[in-house]
Amino acid sequence: MSEGILVSQSLRALLEQRAVQALLPIQPNQIQPSSLDLRLGARLWQLQCSFLPGPDGIERKLGHLATAGTRLDRDEPFVLHRGGVYLAELEEVLELPDEVWGRGNPKSSTGRLDVFVRLLCEQGYAFDTIEPGYRGRLFLEITPQSFHVAVRRGDCLGQLRLGRGRAGLQATELADRQATDPLCRWSDDTPAPIDDLPPSVILSVELEHRGAGPVGYLARRHMPPIDLQRRDLPIDRYWVPLAAAGREGHVLEPEQFYIFATRERLRVPADLCAELVAFDATKGELRTHYAGFIDSGFGLDGARSGPGAKLVLEIRTHDVPFLLEHGQPLFRVEFMRNEARPDVLYGDLSSSYQMQGLKLAKQFVDP
């Protein structure tokens, strides 16, 4: 069997083999080119604090850490309050083959709403990590940080990618790609710089542009709950637009949430997918993203080419104000090899963020 990230047709095969199961049938739109969307199940608990299950298991830890429990409905929303820590059982259950491992990530809209989510296994020792051959239930820890959010059973806040063996591109492969047909480039078509350790492309923030619109947004607090199924929310009720910055940049206030976009554009061909690398403490005391996975086909137009799409940056600084300047390198993106070419690409789906520039979550009306 080929090494790499499992793609859409392989995910469907796993469903047929019942390696991925669910009480409610898995819907076709949950299957992405290189990932599977995960749905909230019926049970949800409010917690005293976050935790890792370890050998005790989730149910035993819930016995003394859960402060309240509820059942989610498919029609009536339930409000998760800002600052609260919640745990939801997911609809999907895994019976993975021995060689297949998994990783969890928030969905893009989840991160853009400043909702911090992490995947848990029944006796897991790490967040977002599924060991090869895992057999058991899945849970999602949910912490809204800027807004209250209203959720229902069946809402998708996280996604799962499955793989076999080693999937990451080596430094020489990445360098060859950037030199011949760049995966990531600046607006003048110059390839973005790469770093060898780990093999990744370095991306930076856009604070200047020639258009009239904002370069970013600051989240307002103490607003009404955001219903995840809405698509008509007014931007100005929940966000403060930020104008283009000159040489002085933007000073980010501690514990505030900001949305910006990259200066670079990214394109992910059919044989690859990508992941944002975890926060680098040497770049400043701030978190630079939540949604870490990018499906095959992102940034490609109908001709399977094009200039690419910007990545949206979800940024929160801690403890002290932080000066953010145009072109400042903030994070890295690593590329992974698919085990095959997916039979559907990101742009083929009803994708909310294909060919995006600066864009808020899909719950808000486009300006």
MOGIZI-V635631 format. One record per backbone hydrogen bond with DSSP energy under -0.5 kcal/mol. CO is the residue of the C=O (numbers start at 1). NH is the residue of the N-H. E is the energy in kcal/mol with one decimal. If there is no record, write none. Layout:
CO/NH/E + CO/NH/E
This chain:
4/164/-2.2 + 5/339/-2.4 + 7/10/-0.7 + 7/11/-2.4 + 8/12/-2.1 + 9/13/-1.6 + 10/14/-2.1 + 11/15/-1.7 + 12/16/-2.1 + 13/17/-1.9 + 14/19/-2.6 + 14/20/-1.0 + 15/18/-1.2 + 19/95/-3.5 + 21/93/-2.6 + 27/30/-2.0 + 28/31/-1.4 + 30/32/-0.7 + 30/37/-2.8 + 33/8/-1.7 + 35/32/-2.8 + 36/160/-2.8 + 38/157/-0.7 + 38/158/-0.8 + 39/91/-2.2 + 40/154/-2.2 + 42/72/-2.9 + 43/89/-2.3 + 44/70/-2.8 + 45/87/-2.5 + 46/67/-2.8 + 46/68/-1.2 + 47/85/-0.5 + 53/56/-0.7 + 53/57/-0.6 + 54/57/-1.2 + 57/61/-1.6 + 58/62/-2.6 + 59/63/-1.0 + 61/64/-1.3 + 61/65/-1.4 + 62/66/-1.9 + 65/48/-2.4 + 68/46/-2.5 + 70/44/-2.2 + 73/153/-2.2 + 76/73/-0.7 + 78/151/-2.7 + 79/81/-0.5 + 80/149/-2.2 + 81/84/-2.3 + 84/86/-0.5 + 85/47/-3.3 + 86/142/-2.7 + 87/45/-2.7 + 88/140/-2.7 + 89/41/-2.8 + 91/23/-0.8 + 92/138/-0.7 + 93/21/-3.1 + 94/136/-2.2 + 97/100/-1.6 + 97/133/-1.0 + 99/165/-0.6 + 100/133/-2.0 + 101/163/-2.2 + 102/130/-2.5 + 103/161/-2.5 + 105/159/-2.8 + 107/111/-1.9 + 108/112/-2.1 + 109/113/-0.9 + 110/113/-0.7 + 110/115/-2.1 + 111/114/-1.8 + 114/116/-0.6 + 114/145/-2.3 + 115/117/-0.6 + 116/143/-2.2 + 118/141/-3.1 + 119/128/-2.8 + 120/139/-2.4 + 121/124/-1.1 + 122/58/-1.3 + 124/54/-2.6 + 126/129/-0.8 + 128/104/-1.6 + 129/131/-0.5 + 130/102/-2.3 + 131/134/-1.6 + 134/96/-2.4 + 136/94/-2.5 + 137/122/-0.7 + 138/90/-2.5 + 139/120/-2.9 + 140/88/-2.6 + 141/118/-1.8 + 142/86/-2.5 + 143/116/-2.5 + 144/83/-3.5 + 148/226/-2.7 + 149/80/-3.5 + 149/151/-0.5 + 150/228/-2.0 + 151/78/-2.8 + 152/155/-1.9 + 155/40/-2.4 + 155/157/-0.7 + 157/107/-2.3 + 158/38/-2.7 + 159/105/-2.0 + 160/36/-2.9 + 161/103/-2.2 + 162/6/-3.0 + 163/101/-2.4 + 164/4/-2.8 + 167/337/-3.5 + 170/174/-2.4 + 171/175/-2.5 + 172/176/-2.1 + 173/177/-2.1 + 174/178/-2.5 + 175/179/-1.7 + 176/180/-2.0 + 177/181/-2.4 + 183/267/-2.8 + 184/192/-2.3 + 185/265/-2.7 + 186/189/-2.0 + 190/186/-3.0 + 193/202/-2.5 + 195/200/-2.2 + 196/198/-0.5 + 200/195/-2.8 + 201/333/-2.0 + 203/330/-2.3 + 203/331/-1.2 + 204/263/-2.1 + 204/264/-0.5 + 205/207/-0.6 + 205/327/-2.9 + 206/261/-0.5 + 207/245/-2.7 + 216/242/-2.8 + 217/259/-2.5 + 218/240/-2.9 + 225/227/-0.7 + 226/150/-2.5 + 226/228/-0.5 + 227/230/-2.0 + 233/365/-2.5 + 234/237/-0.7 + 234/238/-0.6 + 235/238/-1.5 + 235/239/-2.2 + 238/220/-3.0 + 239/241/-0.6 + 240/218/-2.5 + 242/215/-2.7 + 242/216/-1.1 + 246/249/-1.4 + 250/252/-0.7 + 250/324/-3.1 + 252/322/-2.0 + 253/256/-1.5 + 256/317/-0.6 + 257/219/-2.6 + 258/315/-2.6 + 259/217/-2.1 + 260/313/-2.9 + 261/206/-2.7 + 264/311/-0.5 + 265/185/-2.1 + 266/309/-2.6 + 267/269/-0.6 + 268/297/-2.7 + 269/272/-1.7 + 270/342/-0.7 + 271/338/-2.5 + 273/336/-3.0 + 274/294/-2.8 + 275/334/-3.1 + 279/281/-0.7 + 280/283/-2.1 + 281/284/-1.2 + 284/286/-2.2 + 285/318/-2.3 + 287/316/-1.7 + 288/314/-0.7 + 290/292/-0.6 + 292/276/-2.2 + 294/274/-2.3 + 295/298/-1.6 + 296/346/-2.6 + 297/300/-1.9 + 298/268/-2.7 + 299/308/-0.6 + 301/304/-2.4 + 305/301/-2.7 + 309/266/-3.4 + 311/262/-2.2 + 312/314/-0.5 + 313/260/-2.2 + 313/315/-0.7 + 315/258/-2.7 + 316/287/-2.9 + 317/255/-3.1 + 318/320/-2.9 + 322/252/-3.3 + 322/324/-0.6 + 323/325/-0.5 + 324/250/-2.6 + 325/328/-2.0 + 328/205/-1.3 + 331/203/-2.5 + 332/277/-2.5 + 333/201/-2.3 + 334/275/-2.7 + 335/169/-2.4 + 336/273/-2.1 + 337/5/-2.1 + 340/342/-0.5 + 345/348/-1.7 + 345/349/-0.7 + 346/349/-1.2 + 349/351/-2.4 + 353/356/-1.4 + 356/310/-2.1 + 357/359/-0.6 + 361/364/-2.0 + 363/233/-2.4
